[in-house]
Amino acid sequence: MANRHLARSVALQTLFEWDFNGYDRKAAISALERNVSEFAPGVGDSSFATKLVEGVLEKQTDIDLIIGKAAPEWPLLKIATIDRNILRIGLFELLFTDRTEVPPKVAINESIELAKTFGGESSSKFVNGVLGTVYKELGEPDKDAPKRALKKEAIPYDKLPVIKLGGAVVFARDRQDIYMALVHDIFGHWTLSKGKIEESEDEEKATIREIKEELGLDISIRERLGVNEYPATDPEKGKIRKRVTYFLAESPFSNIKLGTSGGLDDGRWFKLQDILDLNFYSDILPIVTKAINILLGNKK
């Protein structure tokens, strides 16, 4: 077993103990020293395992928020303890280490191998789905680097299962000003509030409910803006299509109360004239621009 893979295994054992037993940082480091001595006496330099454990402990809050964003249907505490900590190690390497030292594909592949070795029957698929989602959000860095080829036959895009969501450009009027309510995600983008639409559920009613849960605002739908559809990876279902129907919706100009949905760290009102200076995802910007033109009375 390569030294770094062994170091990752020891780090995983340590983080599992820390998580399962509720250890503090000091106890976690003591557990790491014991585990290195017991399970990797010949590893020599244990600095890599130490870097992983200390890094995960330091960045735990950020990492756990990202897990929530990438796997919104799986509350963190419902994820198996071993899988949860494999994800923490993988995300720490993917997001917070030097890519020349640990290329993104190596971080993902190593986590999948840990899941195959230590996790349950579906652990590797789950880990691959979550890390793959984050990797795509990052813009697939080093995508063209040489990779190990284990190619599965691709499912045609139009055959992928569809997950329906409803979202809204929420606006409010205060005196002479028009404001728009936006949410900020942990990947650094301002975006639109949205949520899942269940099968056979009315799109408008579902969107009103989801905006209330995410922003604490009571909205009234004014008109349909359009649909965004994009490929994504679900930890359980694998490759999917997400289809988001966006509406223009009005709300009283009241305080935003950000809900507990994973992956969001802020929500606020912006004056209309300040909106287009924000950092948006490329597929969201046309929806926002269309809404601004409608609100300003310009041609749609």
PEBELPE-V113347 format. One record per residue. N is the residue number from 1. RES is the residue in one letter. SS is DSSP state (~ for helix, > for strand, _ for the rest). PHI is phi in whole degrees, -180 to 180 (999 if undefined). OMEGA is omega in degrees with one decimal (999 if undefined). Layout:
n->N res->RES ss->SS phi->PHI omega->OMEGA
n->N res->RES ss->SS phi->PHI omega->OMEGA
This chain:
n->1 res->M ss->_ phi->999 omega->179.8
n->2 res->A ss->_ phi->-59 omega->-175.6
n->3 res->N ss->~ phi->-58 omega->-177.7
n->4 res->R ss->~ phi->-70 omega->177.3
n->5 res->H ss->~ phi->-66 omega->176.7
n->6 res->L ss->~ phi->-64 omega->179.0
n->7 res->A ss->~ phi->-62 omega->177.4
n->8 res->R ss->~ phi->-64 omega->179.0
n->9 res->S ss->~ phi->-64 omega->178.9
n->10 res->V ss->~ phi->-68 omega->177.0
n->11 res->A ss->~ phi->-61 omega->179.1
n->12 res->L ss->~ phi->-64 omega->177.6
n->13 res->Q ss->~ phi->-57 omega->-178.5
n->14 res->T ss->~ phi->-67 omega->-179.4
n->15 res->L ss->~ phi->-68 omega->175.0
n->16 res->F ss->~ phi->-62 omega->178.2
n->17 res->E ss->~ phi->-61 omega->-179.1
n->18 res->W ss->~ phi->-58 omega->-177.6
n->19 res->D ss->~ phi->-71 omega->-175.1
n->20 res->F ss->~ phi->-66 omega->-175.5
n->21 res->N ss->~ phi->-96 omega->-179.2
n->22 res->G ss->_ phi->69 omega->179.5
n->23 res->Y ss->_ phi->-64 omega->167.5
n->24 res->D ss->_ phi->-87 omega->-175.2
n->25 res->R ss->~ phi->-61 omega->-178.4
n->26 res->K ss->~ phi->-62 omega->179.7
n->27 res->A ss->~ phi->-66 omega->178.7
n->28 res->A ss->~ phi->-65 omega->179.2
n->29 res->I ss->~ phi->-66 omega->175.7
n->30 res->S ss->~ phi->-63 omega->177.6
n->31 res->A ss->~ phi->-63 omega->178.0
n->32 res->L ss->~ phi->-62 omega->179.9
n->33 res->E ss->~ phi->-61 omega->178.3
n->34 res->R ss->~ phi->-66 omega->-178.3
n->35 res->N ss->~ phi->-68 omega->176.0
n->36 res->V ss->~ phi->-62 omega->-179.4
n->37 res->S ss->~ phi->-65 omega->-175.1
n->38 res->E ss->~ phi->-83 omega->-171.5
n->39 res->F ss->~ phi->-105 omega->-178.4
n->40 res->A ss->_ phi->-141 omega->-176.9
n->41 res->P ss->_ phi->-64 omega->-177.8
n->42 res->G ss->_ phi->-97 omega->-175.7
n->43 res->V ss->_ phi->-73 omega->178.3
n->44 res->G ss->_ phi->75 omega->-179.0
n->45 res->D ss->_ phi->-80 omega->-178.9
n->46 res->S ss->_ phi->-97 omega->-174.5
n->47 res->S ss->~ phi->-65 omega->-178.6
n->48 res->F ss->~ phi->-68 omega->177.0
n->49 res->A ss->~ phi->-62 omega->178.7
n->50 res->T ss->~ phi->-63 omega->178.7
n->51 res->K ss->~ phi->-60 omega->-179.5
n->52 res->L ss->~ phi->-65 omega->-177.2
n->53 res->V ss->~ phi->-65 omega->-179.0
n->54 res->E ss->~ phi->-65 omega->179.4
n->55 res->G ss->~ phi->-66 omega->178.5
n->56 res->V ss->~ phi->-64 omega->179.5
n->57 res->L ss->~ phi->-63 omega->-178.7
n->58 res->E ss->~ phi->-70 omega->-174.1
n->59 res->K ss->~ phi->-102 omega->-172.5
n->60 res->Q ss->~ phi->-55 omega->-177.6
n->61 res->T ss->~ phi->-60 omega->179.6
n->62 res->D ss->~ phi->-64 omega->-178.5
n->63 res->I ss->~ phi->-63 omega->-178.6
n->64 res->D ss->~ phi->-66 omega->175.1
n->65 res->L ss->~ phi->-63 omega->-179.8
n->66 res->I ss->~ phi->-68 omega->175.4
n->67 res->I ss->~ phi->-59 omega->178.8
n->68 res->G ss->~ phi->-62 omega->178.6
n->69 res->K ss->~ phi->-69 omega->-175.2
n->70 res->A ss->~ phi->-80 omega->180.0
n->71 res->A ss->_ phi->-132 omega->-172.0
n->72 res->P ss->_ phi->-63 omega->-178.8
n->73 res->E ss->_ phi->-89 omega->-180.0
n->74 res->W ss->_ phi->-122 omega->174.2
n->75 res->P ss->_ phi->-52 omega->-171.9
n->76 res->L ss->~ phi->-53 omega->-175.9
n->77 res->L ss->~ phi->-74 omega->176.6
n->78 res->K ss->~ phi->-90 omega->175.1
n->79 res->I ss->_ phi->-78 omega->179.6
n->80 res->A ss->_ phi->-54 omega->-175.1
n->81 res->T ss->~ phi->-55 omega->-178.7
n->82 res->I ss->~ phi->-67 omega->179.6
n->83 res->D ss->~ phi->-66 omega->-179.9
n->84 res->R ss->~ phi->-58 omega->-177.0
n->85 res->N ss->~ phi->-84 omega->168.9
n->86 res->I ss->~ phi->-63 omega->177.9
n->87 res->L ss->~ phi->-62 omega->-180.0
n->88 res->R ss->~ phi->-63 omega->177.9
n->89 res->I ss->~ phi->-64 omega->-178.8
n->90 res->G ss->~ phi->-62 omega->-179.9
n->91 res->L ss->~ phi->-71 omega->175.7
n->92 res->F ss->~ phi->-62 omega->179.7
n->93 res->E ss->~ phi->-68 omega->-177.3
n->94 res->L ss->~ phi->-71 omega->-170.6
n->95 res->L ss->~ phi->-107 omega->-168.3
n->96 res->F ss->~ phi->-122 omega->177.3
n->97 res->T ss->_ phi->-117 omega->179.3
n->98 res->D ss->_ phi->-67 omega->-176.5
n->99 res->R ss->_ phi->-69 omega->174.9
n->100 res->T ss->_ phi->-75 omega->177.6
n->101 res->E ss->_ phi->-87 omega->178.3
n->102 res->V ss->_ phi->-130 omega->177.4
n->103 res->P ss->_ phi->-59 omega->-177.8
n->104 res->P ss->~ phi->-52 omega->-178.0
n->105 res->K ss->~ phi->-67 omega->176.8
n->106 res->V ss->~ phi->-67 omega->179.1
n->107 res->A ss->~ phi->-58 omega->-179.2
n->108 res->I ss->~ phi->-69 omega->-177.9
n->109 res->N ss->~ phi->-63 omega->178.9
n->110 res->E ss->~ phi->-65 omega->178.5
n->111 res->S ss->~ phi->-66 omega->177.8
n->112 res->I ss->~ phi->-63 omega->178.7
n->113 res->E ss->~ phi->-64 omega->175.6
n->114 res->L ss->~ phi->-61 omega->-179.6
n->115 res->A ss->~ phi->-65 omega->178.3
n->116 res->K ss->~ phi->-66 omega->-176.5
n->117 res->T ss->~ phi->-79 omega->-170.0
n->118 res->F ss->~ phi->-111 omega->-175.1
n->119 res->G ss->_ phi->-91 omega->178.9
n->120 res->G ss->_ phi->-87 omega->-174.1
n->121 res->E ss->_ phi->-61 omega->-177.0
n->122 res->S ss->_ phi->-104 omega->-174.4
n->123 res->S ss->~ phi->-62 omega->-176.2
n->124 res->S ss->~ phi->-64 omega->178.2
n->125 res->K ss->~ phi->-66 omega->179.8
n->126 res->F ss->~ phi->-64 omega->-179.3
n->127 res->V ss->~ phi->-62 omega->178.8
n->128 res->N ss->~ phi->-60 omega->-179.5
n->129 res->G ss->~ phi->-64 omega->-178.2
n->130 res->V ss->~ phi->-68 omega->-178.4
n->131 res->L ss->~ phi->-67 omega->176.9
n->132 res->G ss->~ phi->-64 omega->177.3
n->133 res->T ss->~ phi->-62 omega->-180.0
n->134 res->V ss->~ phi->-66 omega->179.3
n->135 res->Y ss->~ phi->-58 omega->178.6
n->136 res->K ss->~ phi->-69 omega->177.2
n->137 res->E ss->~ phi->-63 omega->179.4
n->138 res->L ss->_ phi->-78 omega->-178.0
n->139 res->G ss->_ phi->90 omega->178.3
n->140 res->E ss->_ phi->52 omega->179.4
n->141 res->P ss->_ phi->-60 omega->-180.0
n->142 res->D ss->_ phi->58 omega->-177.2
n->143 res->K ss->_ phi->-59 omega->-174.8
n->144 res->D ss->_ phi->-90 omega->177.1
n->145 res->A ss->_ phi->-67 omega->178.7
n->146 res->P ss->_ phi->-54 omega->-177.3
n->147 res->K ss->_ phi->-137 omega->174.4
n->148 res->R ss->_ phi->-73 omega->-175.9
n->149 res->A ss->_ phi->-98 omega->168.2
n->150 res->L ss->_ phi->-130 omega->-170.8
n->151 res->K ss->_ phi->-89 omega->171.0
n->152 res->K ss->_ phi->-95 omega->177.7
n->153 res->E ss->_ phi->-65 omega->-176.3
n->154 res->A ss->_ phi->-70 omega->174.2
n->155 res->I ss->_ phi->-82 omega->178.0
n->156 res->P ss->_ phi->-54 omega->-175.3
n->157 res->Y ss->~ phi->-55 omega->-176.8
n->158 res->D ss->~ phi->-72 omega->177.8
n->159 res->K ss->~ phi->-100 omega->-179.3
n->160 res->L ss->_ phi->-70 omega->176.4
n->161 res->P ss->> phi->-64 omega->-176.3
n->162 res->V ss->> phi->-105 omega->172.1
n->163 res->I ss->> phi->-108 omega->-177.1
n->164 res->K ss->> phi->-93 omega->176.5
n->165 res->L ss->> phi->-133 omega->175.0
n->166 res->G ss->> phi->-124 omega->-179.5
n->167 res->G ss->> phi->-136 omega->-177.2
n->168 res->A ss->> phi->-150 omega->162.5
n->169 res->V ss->> phi->-87 omega->-175.3
n->170 res->V ss->> phi->-95 omega->179.0
n->171 res->F ss->> phi->-125 omega->176.6
n->172 res->A ss->> phi->-146 omega->177.8
n->173 res->R ss->> phi->-112 omega->176.3
n->174 res->D ss->> phi->-137 omega->-173.2
n->175 res->R ss->_ phi->56 omega->-177.2
n->176 res->Q ss->_ phi->-93 omega->-173.5
n->177 res->D ss->> phi->-102 omega->172.0
n->178 res->I ss->> phi->-112 omega->-179.6
n->179 res->Y ss->> phi->-118 omega->176.2
n->180 res->M ss->> phi->-126 omega->-179.7
n->181 res->A ss->> phi->-93 omega->-179.6
n->182 res->L ss->> phi->-129 omega->175.0
n->183 res->V ss->> phi->-115 omega->-179.0
n->184 res->H ss->> phi->-115 omega->-179.4
n->185 res->D ss->> phi->-101 omega->-174.0
n->186 res->I ss->_ phi->-75 omega->173.9
n->187 res->F ss->_ phi->-93 omega->173.1
n->188 res->G ss->_ phi->92 omega->-178.7
n->189 res->H ss->_ phi->-114 omega->166.1
n->190 res->W ss->> phi->-87 omega->-175.2
n->191 res->T ss->> phi->-151 omega->-176.0
n->192 res->L ss->_ phi->-100 omega->177.1
n->193 res->S ss->> phi->-68 omega->179.0
n->194 res->K ss->> phi->-157 omega->178.9
n->195 res->G ss->> phi->-161 omega->-172.4
n->196 res->K ss->> phi->-77 omega->173.1
n->197 res->I ss->_ phi->-105 omega->179.9
n->198 res->E ss->_ phi->-76 omega->178.8
n->199 res->E ss->_ phi->-57 omega->177.8
n->200 res->S ss->_ phi->66 omega->179.9
n->201 res->E ss->_ phi->-89 omega->177.4
n->202 res->D ss->_ phi->-66 omega->-174.9
n->203 res->E ss->~ phi->-61 omega->-176.9
n->204 res->E ss->~ phi->-68 omega->-179.7
n->205 res->K ss->~ phi->-64 omega->179.7
n->206 res->A ss->~ phi->-66 omega->179.8
n->207 res->T ss->~ phi->-65 omega->177.3
n->208 res->I ss->~ phi->-58 omega->179.4
n->209 res->R ss->~ phi->-65 omega->-175.8
n->210 res->E ss->~ phi->-67 omega->177.7
n->211 res->I ss->~ phi->-66 omega->177.6
n->212 res->K ss->~ phi->-62 omega->-179.2
n->213 res->E ss->~ phi->-69 omega->-173.9
n->214 res->E ss->~ phi->-88 omega->-176.3
n->215 res->L ss->~ phi->-114 omega->-176.7
n->216 res->G ss->_ phi->72 omega->-177.6
n->217 res->L ss->_ phi->-111 omega->175.0
n->218 res->D ss->_ phi->-95 omega->-173.8
n->219 res->I ss->> phi->-108 omega->171.4
n->220 res->S ss->> phi->-122 omega->-180.0
n->221 res->I ss->> phi->-69 omega->177.8
n->222 res->R ss->> phi->-102 omega->176.8
n->223 res->E ss->> phi->-166 omega->179.1
n->224 res->R ss->> phi->-87 omega->-177.8
n->225 res->L ss->> phi->-96 omega->-177.8
n->226 res->G ss->> phi->153 omega->-175.7
n->227 res->V ss->> phi->-128 omega->169.9
n->228 res->N ss->> phi->-111 omega->176.2
n->229 res->E ss->> phi->-133 omega->-177.6
n->230 res->Y ss->> phi->-154 omega->177.4
n->231 res->P ss->> phi->-74 omega->178.4
n->232 res->A ss->> phi->-151 omega->178.3
n->233 res->T ss->> phi->-122 omega->176.6
n->234 res->D ss->> phi->-100 omega->-177.8
n->235 res->P ss->_ phi->-56 omega->-178.9
n->236 res->E ss->_ phi->-98 omega->-173.1
n->237 res->K ss->_ phi->-92 omega->-176.8
n->238 res->G ss->> phi->81 omega->-178.4
n->239 res->K ss->> phi->-69 omega->179.9
n->240 res->I ss->> phi->-141 omega->168.4
n->241 res->R ss->> phi->-113 omega->172.6
n->242 res->K ss->> phi->-102 omega->-179.0
n->243 res->R ss->> phi->-118 omega->-176.0
n->244 res->V ss->> phi->-108 omega->173.4
n->245 res->T ss->> phi->-94 omega->-177.8
n->246 res->Y ss->> phi->-105 omega->178.5
n->247 res->F ss->> phi->-123 omega->167.1
n->248 res->L ss->> phi->-92 omega->-173.9
n->249 res->A ss->> phi->-138 omega->-179.6
n->250 res->E ss->> phi->-104 omega->-179.9
n->251 res->S ss->> phi->-138 omega->167.3
n->252 res->P ss->_ phi->-61 omega->178.9
n->253 res->F ss->_ phi->-81 omega->-176.7
n->254 res->S ss->_ phi->-123 omega->-176.3
n->255 res->N ss->_ phi->-63 omega->174.4
n->256 res->I ss->_ phi->-83 omega->178.0
n->257 res->K ss->_ phi->-119 omega->-174.1
n->258 res->L ss->_ phi->-63 omega->-179.2
n->259 res->G ss->_ phi->-76 omega->-173.8
n->260 res->T ss->_ phi->-104 omega->179.2
n->261 res->S ss->_ phi->-62 omega->-173.6
n->262 res->G ss->_ phi->-66 omega->170.2
n->263 res->G ss->_ phi->91 omega->178.4
n->264 res->L ss->> phi->-110 omega->-179.0
n->265 res->D ss->> phi->-122 omega->179.5
n->266 res->D ss->> phi->-163 omega->173.6
n->267 res->G ss->> phi->-153 omega->-177.2
n->268 res->R ss->> phi->-158 omega->175.8
n->269 res->W ss->> phi->-91 omega->174.3
n->270 res->F ss->> phi->-127 omega->172.1
n->271 res->K ss->> phi->-63 omega->-174.4
n->272 res->L ss->~ phi->-56 omega->-176.6
n->273 res->Q ss->~ phi->-69 omega->-178.7
n->274 res->D ss->~ phi->-98 omega->-169.4
n->275 res->I ss->~ phi->-63 omega->-169.9
n->276 res->L ss->~ phi->-73 omega->174.9
n->277 res->D ss->~ phi->-85 omega->-176.4
n->278 res->L ss->_ phi->-84 omega->179.7
n->279 res->N ss->_ phi->-88 omega->179.9
n->280 res->F ss->> phi->-109 omega->165.8
n->281 res->Y ss->_ phi->-68 omega->-174.4
n->282 res->S ss->~ phi->-62 omega->-178.0
n->283 res->D ss->~ phi->-82 omega->178.9
n->284 res->I ss->~ phi->-87 omega->-174.0
n->285 res->L ss->~ phi->-57 omega->178.2
n->286 res->P ss->~ phi->-62 omega->178.4
n->287 res->I ss->~ phi->-65 omega->180.0
n->288 res->V ss->~ phi->-64 omega->-179.6
n->289 res->T ss->~ phi->-63 omega->178.1
n->290 res->K ss->~ phi->-61 omega->179.5
n->291 res->A ss->~ phi->-63 omega->179.3
n->292 res->I ss->~ phi->-62 omega->179.9
n->293 res->N ss->~ phi->-62 omega->177.5
n->294 res->I ss->~ phi->-64 omega->-176.7
n->295 res->L ss->~ phi->-68 omega->178.2
n->296 res->L ss->_ phi->-88 omega->178.0
n->297 res->G ss->_ phi->79 omega->178.4
n->298 res->N ss->_ phi->-82 omega->179.3
n->299 res->K ss->_ phi->-67 omega->-178.2
n->300 res->K ss->_ phi->-70 omega->999
